[in-house]
Amino acid sequence: MDPLLKLLVEGTSHTPSDLAKLLGWTETEVRDRIHQLTDEHIILGFRAILNESKLGQVRVRAMIEVRITPERGGGFDHIADRIARHREVRSCHLMSGGYDLLVEVEGATLREVAGFVSERLATLPGVLSTATHFVLQAYKEQGVFIRRSSGEDRLSVSP
């Protein structure tokens, strides 16, 4: 993997100056490479991971298992694209196993998320069934711990 991408994916908040020192590059080379990777759609964006509970903003999140009928000529892609375009959808993944898509949805209230599922998602042509699982607590998000129990920095080892 590209050494710059490796550092960026690790999620550390390095400045271009920090990255240049770590890689032995100039700051201009780092900035140019980031622009190139963005233009090539390899880097799709950068996001901060927030502890929303500390901000006092509690959003309702749900993971929805969706079973669908693949479309002729488009397979799963067309319907997955249609689902992913909704503003409530944070992520949409084709899965193996008992369901076809795993859709992560976010809304201001439980009623808002439930309404999206029952009125807009489940009624789409090709959607056979949905199973909704509401997120109660996030412990780790994209490799970053959200909430740690005090004093537990390591996994316990048992004999």
PyMOL CGO cylinders between C-alpha atoms (Angstrom):
from pymol import cmd
from pymol.cgo import CYLINDER

trace = [
    CYLINDER, 0.00, 0.00, 0.00, 1.12, 3.55, -0.71, 0.3, 1, 1, 1, 1, 1, 1,
    CYLINDER, 1.12, 3.55, -0.71, 2.95, 4.76, 2.45, 0.3, 1, 1, 1, 1, 1, 1,
    CYLINDER, 2.95, 4.76, 2.45, 0.99, 8.02, 2.49, 0.3, 1, 1, 1, 1, 1, 1,
    CYLINDER, 0.99, 8.02, 2.49, -2.32, 6.16, 2.28, 0.3, 1, 1, 1, 1, 1, 1,
    CYLINDER, -2.32, 6.16, 2.28, -1.22, 3.85, 5.07, 0.3, 1, 1, 1, 1, 1, 1,
    CYLINDER, -1.22, 3.85, 5.07, -0.61, 6.82, 7.38, 0.3, 1, 1, 1, 1, 1, 1,
    CYLINDER, -0.61, 6.82, 7.38, -3.90, 8.47, 6.40, 0.3, 1, 1, 1, 1, 1, 1,
    CYLINDER, -3.90, 8.47, 6.40, -5.91, 5.27, 6.93, 0.3, 1, 1, 1, 1, 1, 1,
    CYLINDER, -5.91, 5.27, 6.93, -4.41, 4.76, 10.40, 0.3, 1, 1, 1, 1, 1, 1,
    CYLINDER, -4.41, 4.76, 10.40, -6.58, 7.70, 11.40, 0.3, 1, 1, 1, 1, 1, 1,
    CYLINDER, -6.58, 7.70, 11.40, -3.96, 9.80, 13.09, 0.3, 1, 1, 1, 1, 1, 1,
    CYLINDER, -3.96, 9.80, 13.09, -4.39, 13.54, 12.69, 0.3, 1, 1, 1, 1, 1, 1,
    CYLINDER, -4.39, 13.54, 12.69, -1.07, 14.37, 11.09, 0.3, 1, 1, 1, 1, 1, 1,
    CYLINDER, -1.07, 14.37, 11.09, -0.55, 17.70, 9.37, 0.3, 1, 1, 1, 1, 1, 1,
    CYLINDER, -0.55, 17.70, 9.37, 1.03, 17.69, 5.90, 0.3, 1, 1, 1, 1, 1, 1,
    CYLINDER, 1.03, 17.69, 5.90, 4.23, 18.83, 7.64, 0.3, 1, 1, 1, 1, 1, 1,
    CYLINDER, 4.23, 18.83, 7.64, 4.10, 15.82, 10.00, 0.3, 1, 1, 1, 1, 1, 1,
    CYLINDER, 4.10, 15.82, 10.00, 3.43, 13.45, 7.09, 0.3, 1, 1, 1, 1, 1, 1,
    CYLINDER, 3.43, 13.45, 7.09, 6.35, 14.90, 5.12, 0.3, 1, 1, 1, 1, 1, 1,
    CYLINDER, 6.35, 14.90, 5.12, 8.73, 14.29, 8.03, 0.3, 1, 1, 1, 1, 1, 1,
    CYLINDER, 8.73, 14.29, 8.03, 7.47, 10.73, 8.55, 0.3, 1, 1, 1, 1, 1, 1,
    CYLINDER, 7.47, 10.73, 8.55, 7.79, 9.89, 4.86, 0.3, 1, 1, 1, 1, 1, 1,
    CYLINDER, 7.79, 9.89, 4.86, 10.99, 11.81, 4.12, 0.3, 1, 1, 1, 1, 1, 1,
    CYLINDER, 10.99, 11.81, 4.12, 9.11, 13.92, 1.55, 0.3, 1, 1, 1, 1, 1, 1,
    CYLINDER, 9.11, 13.92, 1.55, 8.60, 17.65, 1.18, 0.3, 1, 1, 1, 1, 1, 1,
    CYLINDER, 8.60, 17.65, 1.18, 5.32, 19.18, 2.32, 0.3, 1, 1, 1, 1, 1, 1,
    CYLINDER, 5.32, 19.18, 2.32, 4.58, 20.10, -1.31, 0.3, 1, 1, 1, 1, 1, 1,
    CYLINDER, 4.58, 20.10, -1.31, 5.05, 16.45, -2.36, 0.3, 1, 1, 1, 1, 1, 1,
    CYLINDER, 5.05, 16.45, -2.36, 2.58, 15.37, 0.33, 0.3, 1, 1, 1, 1, 1, 1,
    CYLINDER, 2.58, 15.37, 0.33, -0.02, 17.95, -0.71, 0.3, 1, 1, 1, 1, 1, 1,
    CYLINDER, -0.02, 17.95, -0.71, 0.43, 17.12, -4.42, 0.3, 1, 1, 1, 1, 1, 1,
    CYLINDER, 0.43, 17.12, -4.42, 0.08, 13.37, -3.75, 0.3, 1, 1, 1, 1, 1, 1,
    CYLINDER, 0.08, 13.37, -3.75, -3.08, 13.92, -1.70, 0.3, 1, 1, 1, 1, 1, 1,
    CYLINDER, -3.08, 13.92, -1.70, -4.56, 16.03, -4.53, 0.3, 1, 1, 1, 1, 1, 1,
    CYLINDER, -4.56, 16.03, -4.53, -3.62, 13.35, -7.07, 0.3, 1, 1, 1, 1, 1, 1,
    CYLINDER, -3.62, 13.35, -7.07, -5.20, 10.57, -4.98, 0.3, 1, 1, 1, 1, 1, 1,
    CYLINDER, -5.20, 10.57, -4.98, -8.32, 12.69, -4.53, 0.3, 1, 1, 1, 1, 1, 1,
    CYLINDER, -8.32, 12.69, -4.53, -8.54, 13.43, -8.28, 0.3, 1, 1, 1, 1, 1, 1,
    CYLINDER, -8.54, 13.43, -8.28, -8.20, 9.68, -8.99, 0.3, 1, 1, 1, 1, 1, 1,
    CYLINDER, -8.20, 9.68, -8.99, -11.07, 8.98, -6.52, 0.3, 1, 1, 1, 1, 1, 1,
    CYLINDER, -11.07, 8.98, -6.52, -8.81, 6.85, -4.36, 0.3, 1, 1, 1, 1, 1, 1,
    CYLINDER, -8.81, 6.85, -4.36, -9.24, 9.24, -1.43, 0.3, 1, 1, 1, 1, 1, 1,
    CYLINDER, -9.24, 9.24, -1.43, -12.97, 9.90, -1.22, 0.3, 1, 1, 1, 1, 1, 1,
    CYLINDER, -12.97, 9.90, -1.22, -12.97, 12.18, 1.82, 0.3, 1, 1, 1, 1, 1, 1,
    CYLINDER, -12.97, 12.18, 1.82, -11.87, 12.78, 5.36, 0.3, 1, 1, 1, 1, 1, 1,
    CYLINDER, -11.87, 12.78, 5.36, -14.13, 12.54, 8.41, 0.3, 1, 1, 1, 1, 1, 1,
    CYLINDER, -14.13, 12.54, 8.41, -13.83, 13.31, 12.06, 0.3, 1, 1, 1, 1, 1, 1,
    CYLINDER, -13.83, 13.31, 12.06, -15.12, 10.62, 14.43, 0.3, 1, 1, 1, 1, 1, 1,
    CYLINDER, -15.12, 10.62, 14.43, -17.14, 12.29, 17.17, 0.3, 1, 1, 1, 1, 1, 1,
    CYLINDER, -17.14, 12.29, 17.17, -18.24, 11.17, 20.61, 0.3, 1, 1, 1, 1, 1, 1,
    CYLINDER, -18.24, 11.17, 20.61, -21.79, 12.46, 20.13, 0.3, 1, 1, 1, 1, 1, 1,
    CYLINDER, -21.79, 12.46, 20.13, -22.81, 11.76, 23.73, 0.3, 1, 1, 1, 1, 1, 1,
    CYLINDER, -22.81, 11.76, 23.73, -20.26, 14.36, 24.91, 0.3, 1, 1, 1, 1, 1, 1,
    CYLINDER, -20.26, 14.36, 24.91, -21.77, 16.90, 22.52, 0.3, 1, 1, 1, 1, 1, 1,
    CYLINDER, -21.77, 16.90, 22.52, -25.26, 16.33, 23.88, 0.3, 1, 1, 1, 1, 1, 1,
    CYLINDER, -25.26, 16.33, 23.88, -26.43, 15.29, 20.43, 0.3, 1, 1, 1, 1, 1, 1,
    CYLINDER, -26.43, 15.29, 20.43, -27.92, 11.86, 20.55, 0.3, 1, 1, 1, 1, 1, 1,
    CYLINDER, -27.92, 11.86, 20.55, -28.83, 10.60, 17.10, 0.3, 1, 1, 1, 1, 1, 1,
    CYLINDER, -28.83, 10.60, 17.10, -30.71, 7.37, 16.53, 0.3, 1, 1, 1, 1, 1, 1,
    CYLINDER, -30.71, 7.37, 16.53, -28.79, 4.83, 14.45, 0.3, 1, 1, 1, 1, 1, 1,
    CYLINDER, -28.79, 4.83, 14.45, -29.99, 1.51, 13.12, 0.3, 1, 1, 1, 1, 1, 1,
    CYLINDER, -29.99, 1.51, 13.12, -28.51, -1.36, 11.15, 0.3, 1, 1, 1, 1, 1, 1,
    CYLINDER, -28.51, -1.36, 11.15, -31.02, -2.78, 8.72, 0.3, 1, 1, 1, 1, 1, 1,
    CYLINDER, -31.02, -2.78, 8.72, -30.75, -6.19, 7.11, 0.3, 1, 1, 1, 1, 1, 1,
    CYLINDER, -30.75, -6.19, 7.11, -32.41, -6.01, 3.70, 0.3, 1, 1, 1, 1, 1, 1,
    CYLINDER, -32.41, -6.01, 3.70, -33.34, -8.95, 1.50, 0.3, 1, 1, 1, 1, 1, 1,
    CYLINDER, -33.34, -8.95, 1.50, -33.79, -7.97, -2.14, 0.3, 1, 1, 1, 1, 1, 1,
    CYLINDER, -33.79, -7.97, -2.14, -34.50, -9.48, -5.53, 0.3, 1, 1, 1, 1, 1, 1,
    CYLINDER, -34.50, -9.48, -5.53, -31.64, -8.71, -7.94, 0.3, 1, 1, 1, 1, 1, 1,
    CYLINDER, -31.64, -8.71, -7.94, -32.69, -6.84, -11.07, 0.3, 1, 1, 1, 1, 1, 1,
    CYLINDER, -32.69, -6.84, -11.07, -32.13, -8.21, -14.55, 0.3, 1, 1, 1, 1, 1, 1,
    CYLINDER, -32.13, -8.21, -14.55, -29.14, -6.47, -16.09, 0.3, 1, 1, 1, 1, 1, 1,
    CYLINDER, -29.14, -6.47, -16.09, -28.20, -4.69, -12.88, 0.3, 1, 1, 1, 1, 1, 1,
    CYLINDER, -28.20, -4.69, -12.88, -28.10, -7.36, -10.21, 0.3, 1, 1, 1, 1, 1, 1,
    CYLINDER, -28.10, -7.36, -10.21, -27.91, -5.92, -6.72, 0.3, 1, 1, 1, 1, 1, 1,
    CYLINDER, -27.91, -5.92, -6.72, -26.19, -2.71, -7.82, 0.3, 1, 1, 1, 1, 1, 1,
    CYLINDER, -26.19, -2.71, -7.82, -29.19, -0.71, -9.05, 0.3, 1, 1, 1, 1, 1, 1,
    CYLINDER, -29.19, -0.71, -9.05, -31.33, -1.23, -5.98, 0.3, 1, 1, 1, 1, 1, 1,
    CYLINDER, -31.33, -1.23, -5.98, -28.35, -0.75, -3.64, 0.3, 1, 1, 1, 1, 1, 1,
    CYLINDER, -28.35, -0.75, -3.64, -27.58, 2.53, -5.39, 0.3, 1, 1, 1, 1, 1, 1,
    CYLINDER, -27.58, 2.53, -5.39, -31.22, 3.60, -5.07, 0.3, 1, 1, 1, 1, 1, 1,
    CYLINDER, -31.22, 3.60, -5.07, -31.17, 2.84, -1.33, 0.3, 1, 1, 1, 1, 1, 1,
    CYLINDER, -31.17, 2.84, -1.33, -27.78, 4.50, -0.76, 0.3, 1, 1, 1, 1, 1, 1,
    CYLINDER, -27.78, 4.50, -0.76, -29.01, 7.80, -2.25, 0.3, 1, 1, 1, 1, 1, 1,
    CYLINDER, -29.01, 7.80, -2.25, -31.41, 8.46, 0.65, 0.3, 1, 1, 1, 1, 1, 1,
    CYLINDER, -31.41, 8.46, 0.65, -30.15, 11.17, 3.02, 0.3, 1, 1, 1, 1, 1, 1,
    CYLINDER, -30.15, 11.17, 3.02, -30.81, 8.94, 6.07, 0.3, 1, 1, 1, 1, 1, 1,
    CYLINDER, -30.81, 8.94, 6.07, -28.45, 6.23, 4.80, 0.3, 1, 1, 1, 1, 1, 1,
    CYLINDER, -28.45, 6.23, 4.80, -24.91, 6.45, 6.23, 0.3, 1, 1, 1, 1, 1, 1,
    CYLINDER, -24.91, 6.45, 6.23, -23.62, 3.26, 4.60, 0.3, 1, 1, 1, 1, 1, 1,
    CYLINDER, -23.62, 3.26, 4.60, -24.86, 0.42, 2.42, 0.3, 1, 1, 1, 1, 1, 1,
    CYLINDER, -24.86, 0.42, 2.42, -23.01, -2.88, 1.93, 0.3, 1, 1, 1, 1, 1, 1,
    CYLINDER, -23.01, -2.88, 1.93, -23.66, -6.00, -0.14, 0.3, 1, 1, 1, 1, 1, 1,
    CYLINDER, -23.66, -6.00, -0.14, -23.32, -8.96, 2.22, 0.3, 1, 1, 1, 1, 1, 1,
    CYLINDER, -23.32, -8.96, 2.22, -23.08, -12.71, 2.08, 0.3, 1, 1, 1, 1, 1, 1,
    CYLINDER, -23.08, -12.71, 2.08, -25.32, -14.82, 4.30, 0.3, 1, 1, 1, 1, 1, 1,
    CYLINDER, -25.32, -14.82, 4.30, -28.95, -14.56, 5.33, 0.3, 1, 1, 1, 1, 1, 1,
    CYLINDER, -28.95, -14.56, 5.33, -29.60, -11.11, 3.84, 0.3, 1, 1, 1, 1, 1, 1,
    CYLINDER, -29.60, -11.11, 3.84, -28.31, -9.14, 0.87, 0.3, 1, 1, 1, 1, 1, 1,
    CYLINDER, -28.31, -9.14, 0.87, -27.66, -5.59, 2.07, 0.3, 1, 1, 1, 1, 1, 1,
    CYLINDER, -27.66, -5.59, 2.07, -26.64, -4.12, 5.40, 0.3, 1, 1, 1, 1, 1, 1,
    CYLINDER, -26.64, -4.12, 5.40, -27.86, -0.54, 5.54, 0.3, 1, 1, 1, 1, 1, 1,
    CYLINDER, -27.86, -0.54, 5.54, -26.85, 1.86, 8.31, 0.3, 1, 1, 1, 1, 1, 1,
    CYLINDER, -26.85, 1.86, 8.31, -29.43, 4.59, 8.86, 0.3, 1, 1, 1, 1, 1, 1,
    CYLINDER, -29.43, 4.59, 8.86, -29.39, 7.66, 11.08, 0.3, 1, 1, 1, 1, 1, 1,
    CYLINDER, -29.39, 7.66, 11.08, -32.15, 10.01, 12.19, 0.3, 1, 1, 1, 1, 1, 1,
    CYLINDER, -32.15, 10.01, 12.19, -33.09, 12.48, 14.89, 0.3, 1, 1, 1, 1, 1, 1,
    CYLINDER, -33.09, 12.48, 14.89, -35.66, 10.21, 16.53, 0.3, 1, 1, 1, 1, 1, 1,
    CYLINDER, -35.66, 10.21, 16.53, -36.67, 6.57, 16.66, 0.3, 1, 1, 1, 1, 1, 1,
    CYLINDER, -36.67, 6.57, 16.66, -39.91, 7.50, 14.91, 0.3, 1, 1, 1, 1, 1, 1,
    CYLINDER, -39.91, 7.50, 14.91, -37.97, 9.14, 12.06, 0.3, 1, 1, 1, 1, 1, 1,
    CYLINDER, -37.97, 9.14, 12.06, -35.82, 6.05, 11.50, 0.3, 1, 1, 1, 1, 1, 1,
    CYLINDER, -35.82, 6.05, 11.50, -38.80, 3.69, 11.79, 0.3, 1, 1, 1, 1, 1, 1,
    CYLINDER, -38.80, 3.69, 11.79, -40.75, 5.84, 9.33, 0.3, 1, 1, 1, 1, 1, 1,
    CYLINDER, -40.75, 5.84, 9.33, -37.91, 5.73, 6.82, 0.3, 1, 1, 1, 1, 1, 1,
    CYLINDER, -37.91, 5.73, 6.82, -37.74, 1.95, 7.05, 0.3, 1, 1, 1, 1, 1, 1,
    CYLINDER, -37.74, 1.95, 7.05, -41.47, 1.30, 6.85, 0.3, 1, 1, 1, 1, 1, 1,
    CYLINDER, -41.47, 1.30, 6.85, -42.49, 4.00, 4.38, 0.3, 1, 1, 1, 1, 1, 1,
    CYLINDER, -42.49, 4.00, 4.38, -39.51, 4.48, 2.07, 0.3, 1, 1, 1, 1, 1, 1,
    CYLINDER, -39.51, 4.48, 2.07, -37.14, 1.51, 2.31, 0.3, 1, 1, 1, 1, 1, 1,
    CYLINDER, -37.14, 1.51, 2.31, -39.46, -1.49, 2.68, 0.3, 1, 1, 1, 1, 1, 1,
    CYLINDER, -39.46, -1.49, 2.68, -41.77, -0.21, -0.07, 0.3, 1, 1, 1, 1, 1, 1,
    CYLINDER, -41.77, -0.21, -0.07, -39.06, 0.01, -2.75, 0.3, 1, 1, 1, 1, 1, 1,
    CYLINDER, -39.06, 0.01, -2.75, -39.59, -2.36, -5.69, 0.3, 1, 1, 1, 1, 1, 1,
    CYLINDER, -39.59, -2.36, -5.69, -37.34, -5.37, -5.23, 0.3, 1, 1, 1, 1, 1, 1,
    CYLINDER, -37.34, -5.37, -5.23, -37.16, -5.17, -1.42, 0.3, 1, 1, 1, 1, 1, 1,
    CYLINDER, -37.16, -5.17, -1.42, -38.44, -8.47, -0.03, 0.3, 1, 1, 1, 1, 1, 1,
    CYLINDER, -38.44, -8.47, -0.03, -37.96, -7.87, 3.70, 0.3, 1, 1, 1, 1, 1, 1,
    CYLINDER, -37.96, -7.87, 3.70, -36.15, -5.79, 6.30, 0.3, 1, 1, 1, 1, 1, 1,
    CYLINDER, -36.15, -5.79, 6.30, -34.96, -6.47, 9.85, 0.3, 1, 1, 1, 1, 1, 1,
    CYLINDER, -34.96, -6.47, 9.85, -34.07, -3.39, 11.88, 0.3, 1, 1, 1, 1, 1, 1,
    CYLINDER, -34.07, -3.39, 11.88, -31.57, -3.38, 14.75, 0.3, 1, 1, 1, 1, 1, 1,
    CYLINDER, -31.57, -3.38, 14.75, -31.26, -0.12, 16.71, 0.3, 1, 1, 1, 1, 1, 1,
    CYLINDER, -31.26, -0.12, 16.71, -27.78, 0.81, 17.95, 0.3, 1, 1, 1, 1, 1, 1,
    CYLINDER, -27.78, 0.81, 17.95, -27.87, 1.17, 21.74, 0.3, 1, 1, 1, 1, 1, 1,
    CYLINDER, -27.87, 1.17, 21.74, -24.22, 2.04, 22.43, 0.3, 1, 1, 1, 1, 1, 1,
    CYLINDER, -24.22, 2.04, 22.43, -21.14, 2.53, 20.24, 0.3, 1, 1, 1, 1, 1, 1,
    CYLINDER, -21.14, 2.53, 20.24, -17.87, 1.30, 21.71, 0.3, 1, 1, 1, 1, 1, 1,
    CYLINDER, -17.87, 1.30, 21.71, -15.60, 1.53, 18.69, 0.3, 1, 1, 1, 1, 1, 1,
    CYLINDER, -15.60, 1.53, 18.69, -16.10, 3.40, 15.43, 0.3, 1, 1, 1, 1, 1, 1,
    CYLINDER, -16.10, 3.40, 15.43, -13.86, 2.94, 12.39, 0.3, 1, 1, 1, 1, 1, 1,
    CYLINDER, -13.86, 2.94, 12.39, -11.05, 1.61, 14.59, 0.3, 1, 1, 1, 1, 1, 1,
    CYLINDER, -11.05, 1.61, 14.59, -11.35, 4.35, 17.22, 0.3, 1, 1, 1, 1, 1, 1,
    CYLINDER, -11.35, 4.35, 17.22, -12.56, 3.63, 20.75, 0.3, 1, 1, 1, 1, 1, 1,
    CYLINDER, -12.56, 3.63, 20.75, -15.58, 5.78, 21.60, 0.3, 1, 1, 1, 1, 1, 1,
    CYLINDER, -15.58, 5.78, 21.60, -16.00, 4.69, 25.18, 0.3, 1, 1, 1, 1, 1, 1,
    CYLINDER, -16.00, 4.69, 25.18, -13.47, 2.95, 27.38, 0.3, 1, 1, 1, 1, 1, 1,
    CYLINDER, -13.47, 2.95, 27.38, -14.00, 1.60, 30.82, 0.3, 1, 1, 1, 1, 1, 1,
    CYLINDER, -14.00, 1.60, 30.82, -11.68, 3.30, 33.26, 0.3, 1, 1, 1, 1, 1, 1,
    CYLINDER, -11.68, 3.30, 33.26, -8.39, 1.51, 33.78, 0.3, 1, 1, 1, 1, 1, 1,
    CYLINDER, -8.39, 1.51, 33.78, -8.93, -1.01, 30.99, 0.3, 1, 1, 1, 1, 1, 1,
    CYLINDER, -8.93, -1.01, 30.99, -6.25, -0.25, 28.43, 0.3, 1, 1, 1, 1, 1, 1,
    CYLINDER, -6.25, -0.25, 28.43, -5.38, -3.89, 27.69, 0.3, 1, 1, 1, 1, 1, 1,
    CYLINDER, -5.38, -3.89, 27.69, -7.32, -7.05, 27.13, 0.3, 1, 1, 1, 1, 1, 1,
    CYLINDER, -7.32, -7.05, 27.13, -7.23, -9.34, 30.12, 0.3, 1, 1, 1, 1, 1, 1,
    CYLINDER, -7.23, -9.34, 30.12, -5.22, -12.54, 29.85, 0.3, 1, 1, 1, 1, 1, 1,
    CYLINDER, -5.22, -12.54, 29.85, -6.48, -15.72, 31.42, 0.3, 1, 1, 1, 1, 1, 1,
    CYLINDER, -6.48, -15.72, 31.42, -4.48, -18.90, 32.06, 0.3, 1, 1, 1, 1, 1, 1,
]
cmd.load_cgo(trace, "trace")
